[in-house]
Structure formats: C-alpha cells, structure tokens
C-alpha cells in the first residue's frame, strides 16, 4: 500500500525536531511511504531540519518564501486568526491534490507538533478496513490548567454530545453533560469509535480523496477551523468518520511540554518488550482475609501467575500464614505492616508497588484479595504477555451480589468499561499516582499513555456478596470519606438497597 505522509509546517525547531524523530521511528514494514511537507517557515533552522530529513521513502518539500500569516502562541494557548486557518487549509488541499495526482492509496495528514508511536501508521492502515477516514486520538489542555480534551468530537463545532436543539435547558442540558462525560471516558478505552469531527492525525483513503474531501472554507459556514469544514464535506459525501484510541500521540501544545515530549520519545526508543518468556507477578494488598475469599483467589491465581508480592496491612488473623500455605513452592515476597494504614490507600498502593519493582518484574497483575479472574485466564494469559505491541490490558469488573449474579444499575456498572489491571513494567517510564487517600487507583494513573487495549477476560469481584461485608464497607466509606469528596454519594447510599437489580453470571 502506497501512503503519503503530509504535513503543513510552521513550527519551532525544538518541536519540529521531535516530530521528525518520531517519523523516523514509524514502522512502515509492508508499506511504501513517501513524505510531503509544505514549509511555511521564516526560520532557517526549521527549514534545514526538513532538508536534512532522509527517511527510506521520497521527500517532497514545497516552500513559501514570504510567510505572510504567522500565528502567535504562548504558554496560555494558540491564537489563530482566520487568515492563518485559511492558509493552513490551502496547504492541506495542495497535499490532497498531490496525493490524488500521484496515485497514493492513502494520505496520512499529521500536524507537526505531535510525537507519534512507531505503530501508529501501520495500525491505522490495518484498522481502517472498509472505512475511509480515521484519526488517532490525542489529548490536549487547550487552555493551561484546563482538563485534557481530545481532538475528536461528536457534533457541531466541538460538542461531545448529540442533540437536535441549539439551546439546551433542564433535563436536556443534564443529559448532554452526562453524554459528554461518557464519551470522554469511552475514548480512554482502546477501540475504534464513530465520531462527528476529527483532525490533526488522520488517515484518508483514496476513495475519499478522489471524491473531493477538502479543507477550504465552506462559504455558508461561520465556524473557525479547517477540520470542521473537512468533516462536514466528508459527511455530505457519505464518508463516516472514525476515531482510533490505541496509540495516542503526545501533543506539544506549548513550550513547557517539550520536556515531556522528549521523555515520551525517549521511552519509545527505550521501550522494553519480550515476545517469549515473560513472567507474571501478582501484587496484592491483604488485611484480615482468612475467612473471606483469599484462599479461593490465590488457588486460582496459582494456575497462571509465576510470582507473588503481597503486602499485609497489620492483619490480626492468620492471613499471612494462609498466604504462605497456599503459595508454598511459588516465589513469594510478603511483608506485614506493624500498624494498619488502610485509611490511607495511596500509601499502601505505593508501598506495594515498590515491593513489586524490587522483584524485577516483566508483567504485573494487580488484584484485590476479593477479585478472581474467570477460569479461562489460565489458558489465555500467556498470549497476552508474550507479544511486543501492548504494555497494558484492561478487563471488565463484575460486582457479584451472590455466587451466580452480579449487580447492574446506574451505580453498579463497572462491567461496562475496561479497568487497567495488567501492565508490562517499563523501567524508563515515569509512573505517576493520584495522590488521594481513598480511590487513588490500584496502579499509577498514567499507564494508559503507553500502548494497550481492553481484553475479553473478566474479573469477578466477590467482596459484595455477603450482607455483613456490604454493611462493613459502607461504614468504612462513611468514616474515610464523610463528605463524599472522593466517592459517589449515590453509590454509597445504594449499597444496602433491599431490591438491587441483578443479572446472571455465565462462564
């Protein structure tokens, strides 16, 4: 497949250098890849970087000698004017015209402030299938201090909900907010999703290019942004828009993000993978588990885990002895705290993490003492570990209310998303934690910056099956989070619902 990588470029040298470095690292095996840069610089150093770019494929560089539309950006944001946008749109359309003329089967249009995973292009080519337009999703703080938001949207200018009304009030407004949050959460889960708008990192197949997709301004539309006009044309021509979330690039939106981009690129180059012989280390927190589910959980885990790292939070029963008994003959690192730290979960999670790293792990599986993988894990887990592509997997978590049923309602629906539970340890990656006493997460929160995906294996959460356990958990939440600042107040109150909505579990 012949692919043209195209980019209009008016970029600072330090950012451009990182972008080009990631292009060098792209996996192009089985593809014929050429490059077309439309240089819009007045910086000699940036133009020199483009001239020095020597990949395997051909490189075409067109240049404006007199740049008339410089745009301003600072640590706050980018300040685009209509002239800037229309100029960029013209350059992108020139690249499209060239791709059509030269017979390329696909055009990968990518902005020059992105650092790409090596797998990105090849993955998009494999993913697109019968579709014609797909973008790789990345996340940006458009205004410094804001939350991270994606380069894709569902409707209109930049809406994360779908509605037939321009003015939302009351229930419609609340529904839009809920849909927006669900959409943003969904995009954090590896997959391919239909969207209404996209841009900046997009693979376009030849059928869409020949049909007339363009970026130039539609005369009867006031929206700013050439990507909006492209997406409306594509939809009008009958082409669906898709968003891929497997390999999110690093977006260098401001100069202060350059160090992070360098670390990202360094990790890509130093990323450690093994295709065979990976060991799996189970890491687990325990406290007074002797008469609960620990025996069942560990007996199951023995079938597919190679090593065990267990942190006991000052148990007063025979939890530690039970662990040693069940895991006899297996490599086991176990430590007991002299005093309990359970009210400060982040301290325990970090302590367990450090214990696990001392074992020189390949892969880490983090389960709680009341969580058990379904039986087929023992037959499938090796295939998840012994591959070079992914560094994490997410599994669906089912809150069991008895042996044969799980809870399923507005507050109990963890099984509708993938929870990152299994990760390949990357020693060159900077892992970061949510610094909250409760609900801090079992693993560093930024592991999804590495390539990963959801998997069909399921986890049974047994900790809600007994009424006495439900009552005890509610009392602990009331004590540790009295103002409902971390957890969900509605969920807390629903724990003792006498008539919960249940569904049958099936292996």
Secondary structure, DSSP 8 states (H G I E B T S, - for coil): -EEEEEEEE---HHHHHHHHHHHHT---TT-EEEEEEEE--S-HHHHHHHHH---SS-EEEEE-SS-----EE-SS-EE--HHHHHHHHHHHHHHHHHHHHTT-SEEEEE-TTEE--TTHHHHHHHHHTT-SEEEE--EE-SSTTS--EES-BSBTTTBSS--S-SS--HHHHHHHHHHHHHHHHHHTSSSEEEESB--SEEEEEHHHHHHT---S--TT-----HHHHHHHHHHHTT--EEEE-SS--EE--SGGGHHHHHHHHHHHHH----SS---EEEEEEESS-TTTTHHHHHHHHTTT-SEEEEEE---SSSHHHHHHHHTTTSEEEEEE-SS--TT-HHHHHHHHHHHHHTT--SEEEE--TTEEE-TTHHHHHHHHHS-SS-SEEEEEEEEEEETTEEE-SSS--GGGS-EEEEEE--TTS-------SSS--SS-GGGGGS-EEEEEEEEEE-TTSSHHHHHHHHHHHHHH-TT-SSS-HHHHHHTT-TT--EEE---
